[in-house]
C-alpha cells in the first residue's frame, strides 16, 4: 500500500500535540526535527492502518470460507439424507415386488360357505320395531308436528322392512309319498311234464 503524501502544515497540525508533549521539541525553533518526527508518526500510523486492514480482510475471508464450508456441509448432509431416503424407498419397493412375485394360495370357497355367510348376515339384522303394536302405542291425541302422519309413514316403512328382512325359512325335506315298488310274483305254468319241485 503506497504512503500518502501529506503537506508539512498538515503533518505539524496533526501531530503538533504529540511532538510538543512527548519530545519537547519546539517546532518554532527546530522545525526540521518536528517535521521529521511528524513524518515518522504518519508512517507508523499508515503501517498500523495497513496491518489492521489486512487483518480485517483476512478475518472476513476466513469468515466467508467458514460460511461456505458450513453451507457445503449442510448440502452434503441434505444430499446424504435424500440418498438414504431413496435407498429405503427402493428397498421397500423391492420387498413389495418380491411379495407380489410369490404365488398366493387363495382359500377355497364353495356354495355352502357363501350361503352360510349370507344366512348369518340376515340373522344379525334386527328390526327396529318388533311388531306393528310398537307403533300403535303412540297416543292419537298427541298430534304435535304431524304425529299421526309420521305414524303412517312408520307403518309403511316397517311393512317394507319386514318384507325384505324376514328370517330365512328352513327348508323342510319333502316327505316321500311314493309307494315302494313291490316285486311281482311270477306264476309259472307247466304245460307238460312234471311240476317243478321248487
FENFEN-V807409 format. One record per backbone hydrogen bond with DSSP energy under -0.5 kcal/mol. CO is the residue of the C=O (numbers start at 0). NH is the residue of the N-H. If there is no record, write none. Layout:
co:CO nh:NH
co:CO nh:NH
This chain:
co:3 nh:5
co:6 nh:10
co:7 nh:11
co:8 nh:12
co:9 nh:13
co:10 nh:14
co:11 nh:15
co:14 nh:18
co:15 nh:19
co:16 nh:20
co:17 nh:21
co:17 nh:22
co:18 nh:22
co:18 nh:23
co:18 nh:24
co:19 nh:23
co:24 nh:26
co:25 nh:29
co:29 nh:33
co:30 nh:34
co:31 nh:35
co:32 nh:36
co:33 nh:37
co:34 nh:38
co:35 nh:39
co:36 nh:40
co:37 nh:41
co:38 nh:42
co:39 nh:43
co:40 nh:44
co:41 nh:45
co:42 nh:46
co:43 nh:47
co:44 nh:48
co:45 nh:49
co:46 nh:50
co:47 nh:51
co:48 nh:52
co:49 nh:53
co:50 nh:54
co:51 nh:55
co:52 nh:56
co:53 nh:57
co:54 nh:58
co:55 nh:59
co:56 nh:60
co:57 nh:61
co:58 nh:62
co:59 nh:63
co:60 nh:64
co:61 nh:65
co:62 nh:66
co:63 nh:67
co:64 nh:68
co:65 nh:69
co:66 nh:70
co:67 nh:71
co:68 nh:72
co:69 nh:73
co:70 nh:74
co:71 nh:75
co:72 nh:76
co:73 nh:77
co:74 nh:78
co:75 nh:79
co:76 nh:80
co:77 nh:81
co:78 nh:82
co:79 nh:83
co:80 nh:84
co:81 nh:85
co:82 nh:86
co:83 nh:87
co:84 nh:88
co:85 nh:89
co:86 nh:90
co:87 nh:91
co:88 nh:92
co:89 nh:93
co:90 nh:94
co:91 nh:95
co:92 nh:96
co:93 nh:97
co:94 nh:98
co:95 nh:99
co:96 nh:100
co:97 nh:101
co:102 nh:104
co:103 nh:105
co:109 nh:113
co:110 nh:114
co:111 nh:115
co:112 nh:116
co:113 nh:117
co:114 nh:118
co:115 nh:119
co:116 nh:120
co:117 nh:121
co:118 nh:122
co:119 nh:123
co:120 nh:124
co:130 nh:133
co:131 nh:134
co:131 nh:135
co:132 nh:136
co:134 nh:137
co:138 nh:141
co:140 nh:142
co:142 nh:145
co:145 nh:149
co:146 nh:150
co:147 nh:151
co:148 nh:152
co:149 nh:153
co:150 nh:154
co:151 nh:155
co:152 nh:156
co:153 nh:157
co:154 nh:158
co:155 nh:159
co:156 nh:160
co:157 nh:161
co:158 nh:162
co:159 nh:163
co:160 nh:164
co:169 nh:171
co:174 nh:176
co:179 nh:181
co:183 nh:185
co:185 nh:187
co:186 nh:188
co:187 nh:189
co:188 nh:190
